[in-house]
Amino acid sequence: MSDKRDYYEILGVERNAAQDEIKRAYRKLAMQHHPDRNKGDAGSEARFKEAAEAYDILGDEQKRAKYDRFGHAAFAGGGTGAGAGFSNIDDIFSAFGDIFGGGGGGGGIFGDLFGGGRRTRTGPARGRDLKIALELTLEEIDEGVERTIAIKRQRHCETCTGTGAKPGTSKTTCTACQGRGQVHRSQGFFTMASPCTQCRGAGQMNESPCADCKGAGTTPTKEEVTIEVPAGVEEGMRIRVSGAGDAGEPGAPSGDLYCVVREKEHKVFQRGGPDLLTEVPVSFPQLAMGEKVEIPTLRGRVEMTIPPGTESGKVFRMRGQGLPHLEGRGRGDQLVRVFVEVPEKLSDRQRELLREFDEIESEKSGSKSFFEKILNYFN
């Protein structure tokens, strides 16, 4: 049994809580245990990470549905976005930009409270990160796949090489802020800084913008990107393609492309971490007398023995027939639930044999037959 605390208990919400309620509960805990408010407090930092892990699962409806059904075992494969926890505080800010505001760095609602964020920009800004959904089948996840996709991104303008200025010209220093990009105003004992309205915080003025990019320094392009998807990835995991995001300012690197894994629903299998679950219909004689049956797996059919006297609903475990562990430690298992498939129509001979079987069973047990019980119920 997992020693992890229940995610609903961590956030202090009921299991039927609405998504908005879960989000509010996480914001409250994140505010209470934020590292900038509890500097040097290891306990608060641990609770901050624990709340982030809980919200990572319960804040996503698909992950939440898996957790409700299988508990922590649904994410036993580990990995980012799969309930594996956060070892780095900055990973939390990056993952939950909608909570902290501004997409990382601890800005937004926390930046206002704790002094404007955790990072201070120096030098030219790197490009914006891009995020796309990458749909994968279980078969692709089982083997790993190389996928080529088309994306739209901003690249440096070829005419001005990313400066935004007309070729042969250059930008000039903003006279309002002296190139700082900020202006300062004093109010009593306090000095307030705000972005310069004349240069919009750039620190420079572009008096002769490039005609091709209209002074932006970048132009939109369509490109193909090849993504190496390792075997065993899970729903919600992010695959990073370095430098495949938007172009940065001249002298700064491009952003990255993040491909978020989305698993396509399978007709036969359900997934619980590295394990697969499937249901196989069998006949009553097969359960009663035992028989070898063929079970579908992702890699073909495998023979499984049903022992005599098996009850309908029993779950068998086929070792090593699940998905590969992302860390390369073998494979998960396939869980097979067998159940009796009741025929919709019976021939006269089949009815006769079933009645005869039922009478023999009632004589052995000394109780009324199944059919007699039904008749007494309606009389």
C-alpha positions in Angstrom: 0.0 0.0 0.0 1.3 3.5 -0.8 2.5 5.7 2.0 1.5 8.8 0.2 -1.2 10.9 1.7 -4.6 11.1 0.0 -4.6 14.0 -2.5 -8.1 15.2 -1.4 -6.9 15.2 2.2 -3.9 17.2 1.3 -6.0 20.0 -0.3 -8.7 19.7 2.3 -11.6 19.1 -0.1 -14.2 16.4 -0.5 -13.9 13.8 -3.3 -16.9 15.3 -5.1 -15.4 18.8 -5.1 -15.8 20.9 -8.2 -12.6 21.9 -10.2 -12.9 25.5 -9.1 -13.1 24.5 -5.5 -9.9 22.4 -5.9 -8.1 25.3 -7.6 -9.1 27.7 -4.8 -8.0 25.2 -2.1 -4.6 24.9 -3.8 -4.2 28.7 -4.1 -4.9 29.0 -0.4 -2.3 26.4 0.5 0.3 27.8 -1.9 -0.2 31.2 -0.4 0.2 29.9 3.1 3.4 27.8 2.4 5.0 30.0 -0.3 8.8 29.9 0.0 9.1 33.7 0.0 6.8 33.9 3.0 8.5 31.0 4.8 12.2 31.5 4.1 14.3 28.7 5.5 11.3 26.6 6.7 11.8 23.1 5.3 8.4 22.0 6.6 6.6 24.7 4.7 8.6 23.9 1.5 7.7 20.3 1.8 4.0 21.1 2.2 4.2 23.6 -0.7 5.5 20.7 -2.9 3.0 18.2 -1.6 0.1 20.6 -2.4 1.5 21.1 -5.9 1.7 17.4 -6.5 -1.9 17.0 -5.3 -3.1 19.8 -7.6 -1.1 18.4 -10.5 -3.4 15.3 -10.4 -6.7 16.7 -9.1 -6.5 19.8 -11.2 -6.6 17.7 -14.4 -9.9 16.0 -15.0 -8.4 13.0 -16.8 -5.7 12.4 -14.2 -8.3 12.9 -11.4 -10.6 10.2 -13.0 -7.7 7.8 -13.0 -6.8 8.6 -9.4 -10.4 8.2 -8.3 -10.4 4.7 -9.8 -7.0 3.4 -9.0 -5.5 5.7 -6.4 -1.8 6.3 -6.3 -1.2 3.1 -8.2 -2.5 4.8 -11.4 0.7 6.8 -11.5 3.1 4.2 -10.3 5.2 4.7 -13.5 6.3 8.1 -12.2 7.5 11.1 -14.3 6.6 14.7 -14.6 2.9 15.4 -14.5 2.2 11.9 -13.2 2.1 12.5 -9.4 5.8 11.9 -9.0 6.2 15.1 -7.0 8.3 18.2 -7.6 11.9 18.3 -6.5 12.5 21.9 -7.7 10.4 24.9 -6.6 10.8 26.6 -10.0 9.3 23.5 -11.7 6.1 24.3 -9.7 6.0 27.9 -10.9 6.6 26.7 -14.5 3.9 24.0 -14.4 1.2 26.2 -12.8 1.6 29.5 -14.6 -2.2 30.0 -14.4 -2.1 29.8 -10.6 1.0 31.9 -10.0 0.5 34.3 -12.9 2.8 35.1 -15.8 4.0 31.6 -16.5 6.8 31.0 -14.1 9.0 32.9 -11.8 6.5 33.3 -9.0 4.9 36.5 -10.4 1.2 37.3 -10.6 -0.6 37.1 -7.2 2.6 36.1 -5.4 4.7 38.7 -7.1 2.5 41.4 -5.7 2.9 40.1 -2.2 6.5 39.1 -2.2 8.3 41.8 -4.1 7.7 41.2 -7.8 8.7 37.7 -8.5 11.6 35.3 -8.1 13.6 36.2 -11.2 14.9 39.5 -12.4 15.4 39.9 -16.1 18.9 41.0 -17.2 20.0 41.3 -20.8 18.0 40.3 -23.9 15.0 38.2 -23.3 14.9 34.5 -24.5 12.1 33.5 -26.8 8.7 32.4 -25.7 8.1 28.7 -25.0 5.4 26.9 -27.1 3.1 24.1 -26.0 1.2 21.6 -28.1 -0.8 18.5 -27.5 0.7 15.3 -28.8 -1.9 12.5 -29.2 -0.5 9.0 -29.0 -2.0 5.5 -29.2 -1.1 2.8 -26.6 0.7 1.0 -29.4 2.9 4.0 -30.0 3.5 4.4 -26.2 4.4 0.7 -26.0 7.1 0.9 -28.6 8.2 4.5 -28.6 7.8 6.5 -31.7 9.4 9.3 -33.8 6.8 11.8 -34.8 7.2 14.7 -37.2 4.7 17.6 -36.7 4.2 21.0 -38.2 4.3 24.0 -35.8 3.9 27.8 -36.1 6.7 29.8 -34.5 8.3 33.2 -34.7 11.7 33.4 -36.3 14.1 36.3 -36.6 13.2 38.5 -39.5 15.7 37.8 -42.3 15.6 41.5 -43.5 16.6 43.1 -40.2 18.2 40.0 -38.6 15.9 40.4 -35.6 16.7 44.0 -34.7 13.4 45.3 -35.8 15.1 48.4 -37.4 15.3 49.2 -41.1 18.6 47.9 -42.6 21.2 50.7 -42.3 19.6 52.2 -39.2 19.7 51.4 -35.6 17.6 52.0 -32.5 18.3 55.0 -30.3 18.3 55.2 -26.5 15.0 56.3 -25.0 15.4 59.8 -23.5 12.5 59.4 -21.1 14.1 56.5 -19.1 17.7 56.9 -20.3 17.6 53.3 -21.6 16.6 51.7 -18.3 13.1 50.7 -19.5 11.7 51.9 -16.2 10.8 55.3 -14.7 10.8 55.9 -11.0 8.4 58.1 -9.0 8.7 59.0 -5.4 5.6 58.9 -3.1 6.5 59.9 0.5 9.1 57.4 1.8 8.6 55.0 -1.1 9.9 54.9 -4.7 7.7 53.3 -7.2 9.1 51.8 -10.5 6.9 51.3 -13.6 7.6 50.5 -17.2 8.4 53.5 -19.4 5.4 54.4 -21.5 7.4 56.0 -24.2 9.5 53.0 -25.1 7.2 50.4 -23.6 9.9 49.1 -21.3 12.4 48.4 -24.1 14.8 51.2 -23.2 15.2 51.9 -26.9 13.3 53.7 -29.6 12.8 52.4 -33.1 12.4 55.5 -35.3 12.8 53.6 -38.6 11.1 50.2 -38.2 11.8 47.3 -40.6 9.2 47.2 -43.4 9.0 43.4 -43.4 8.4 42.7 -39.7 6.9 46.1 -38.8 9.6 46.6 -36.1 8.8 43.3 -34.3 12.1 41.7 -35.2 10.4 38.4 -35.9 8.1 36.9 -38.6 5.7 33.9 -38.3 6.8 30.7 -40.0 5.6 27.1 -40.4 8.2 24.4 -39.7 8.4 20.7 -39.2 9.8 19.4 -36.0 10.8 15.8 -35.3 10.0 14.5 -31.8 11.5 11.4 -30.2 8.9 9.9 -27.9 10.3 7.4 -25.5 8.4 4.2 -24.7 6.3 4.3 -21.6 5.3 8.0 -21.5 2.1 8.8 -19.6 -0.8 11.2 -20.0 0.2 14.8 -19.1 4.0 14.2 -19.4 5.9 16.9 -21.2 8.5 16.3 -23.9 10.9 19.2 -24.4 12.4 20.1 -27.8 15.1 22.6 -27.0 15.2 25.8 -29.1 12.1 24.9 -31.1 10.0 27.8 -29.5 9.8 31.4 -30.6 13.0 33.3 -31.4 14.4 35.5 -28.6 15.8 39.0 -28.8 19.1 39.4 -30.7 21.7 37.7 -28.6 19.3 35.6 -26.6 18.3 31.9 -27.2 15.0 30.8 -28.6 12.4 29.3 -26.4 11.6 25.6 -26.2 8.7 23.5 -27.5 6.8 21.4 -25.0 4.8 18.5 -26.3 2.1 17.4 -23.8 1.3 13.7 -24.1 -2.4 12.9 -24.6 -3.3 9.3 -24.7 -6.0 8.2 -27.2 -8.8 6.0 -25.8 -8.3 2.4 -26.6 -11.1 0.0 -27.5 -9.7 -3.0 -25.6 -7.3 -1.7 -22.9 -7.4 0.7 -20.0 -4.2 2.0 -18.4 -3.2 2.2 -14.8 0.4 3.4 -14.8 2.5 0.8 -16.5 -0.2 -1.8 -16.1 -3.0 -2.5 -18.6 -6.5 -3.7 -17.7 -8.8 -5.6 -20.0 -12.1 -7.5 -19.7 -12.6 -10.9 -21.5 -16.0 -12.5 -21.9 -16.0 -16.3 -21.4 -18.7 -19.0 -21.1 -19.9 -20.6 -17.9 -18.5 -24.0 -18.9 -15.1 -22.5 -19.5 -15.1 -21.1 -15.9 -16.6 -24.3 -14.4 -14.4 -26.8 -16.1 -11.3 -24.7 -16.8 -9.8 -24.0 -20.2 -6.9 -22.4 -22.1 -8.0 -19.1 -23.7 -6.3 -16.6 -25.9 -6.0 -13.1 -24.4 -5.3 -10.0 -26.6 -2.2 -8.0 -25.7 -0.6 -5.0 -27.3 1.9 -7.4 -28.9 -0.4 -10.1 -30.1 -2.4 -12.9 -28.5 -1.1 -14.8 -25.5 -2.5 -18.1 -24.1 -3.8 -18.0 -20.5 -5.1 -20.9 -18.4 -8.4 -20.5 -16.5 -8.4 -23.1 -13.7 -11.6 -25.1 -13.0 -14.1 -23.5 -10.6 -13.1 -19.9 -11.4 -15.7 -17.3 -10.4 -17.0 -14.7 -12.8 -15.2 -11.4 -12.1 -11.9 -12.9 -11.1 -8.9 -10.9 -12.1 -5.7 -12.6 -13.4 -2.3 -11.0 -13.6 -0.2 -11.6 -16.7 3.4 -10.7 -15.7 5.3 -8.5 -18.1 2.5 -8.0 -20.6 1.9 -4.3 -19.7 3.7 -1.1 -20.8 7.4 -0.5 -20.4 8.6 1.5 -17.4 9.9 4.9 -18.6 13.1 4.4 -16.6 13.8 1.1 -18.5 13.1 -1.2 -15.6 11.1 -3.9 -17.4 7.4 -3.9 -18.0 4.2 -3.6 -16.1 1.6 -6.3 -16.0 -1.7 -6.9 -17.8 -4.7 -7.5 -15.5 -7.4 -9.6 -17.1 -10.9 -9.7 -15.7 -13.0 -12.7 -16.9 -16.7 -12.6 -16.7 -19.6 -14.8 -17.9 -21.2 -13.7 -21.2 -24.8 -14.6 -20.9 -26.4 -15.6 -24.3 -29.4 -13.6 -25.3 -31.2 -16.6 -26.9 -31.2 -20.2 -25.9 -32.3 -23.2 -27.9 -34.7 -25.7 -26.3 -31.9 -28.2 -25.8 -29.8 -25.6 -24.1 -32.7 -24.7 -21.7 -33.2 -28.4 -21.0 -29.5 -28.9 -20.1 -29.4 -25.8 -17.9 -32.5 -27.0 -16.0 -31.1 -30.4 -15.5 -27.8 -28.9 -14.2 -29.7 -26.6 -11.8 -31.7 -29.6 -10.5 -28.6 -31.6 -9.9 -27.0 -28.6 -8.0 -30.1 -28.2 -5.8 -30.1 -31.9 -4.9 -26.5 -31.7 -3.9 -27.0 -28.6 -1.7 -30.5 -29.6 -0.4 -31.9 -26.1 -1.3 -34.4 -25.0 -3.8 -33.3 -24.7 -7.4 -32.7 -21.4 -9.0 -35.8 -21.7 -11.1 -38.0 -22.5 -8.1 -36.7 -19.5 -6.2 -37.7 -17.3 -9.1 -41.2 -18.8 -9.3 -41.7 -18.3 -5.6 -40.7 -14.7 -5.8 -43.4 -13.9 -8.3 -46.1 -16.0 -6.6 
